[in-house]
């Protein structure tokens, strides 16, 4: 995506409207920096699922739960354009197809690099994996801290939002869902 300066010009106008001098030393390059940052924060719009998955689907006779947990992400809330930051936990139960493990964090990254709400982010990840793999089940849990809640509005410093999407066996079988929830709560980090 090319940087044409349009966003930088708009940011300069915004700063002026806020009463700032965009020529002063600390702000003289801010409009360009903000444009570059916003283009990066929304780079997920330039990606699509086929590009991200890149054919990394494989036939395998594995039928137990596959989990990738503690996937760090950051996104911009579409309501205030403020960051929300957290972790995503993803599981699926294969039905003869598995996906390259690195593709799951890449999907999270693609969808989080768009203007988002946490609820949509959660379901987009789950639905995309469900469509690509046609597994017996998919589960996604997203935990995030929202700066719009910490810095404005209710200003609750320790609140965290948790959303989930449970499809197939994770929705229909309470014991499968409970196993997933227990595994994502298990000790963090490897001790090798």
PEFENDA-V410341 format. One record per helix or strand of 2 or more residues. SS is the DSSP state (2 for helix, 1 for strand). FROM is the first residue (numbers start at 1). TO is the last residue. Records with the same first field share a line. If there is no record, write none. Layout:
SS: FROM-TO / FROM-TO
//
This chain:
2: 6-17 / 30-41 / 43-46 / 49-53 / 101-112 / 118-133 / 147-151 / 169-172 / 174-185
1: 57-59 / 65-77 / 83-93 / 97-99 / 115-116 / 137-146 / 161-168
//
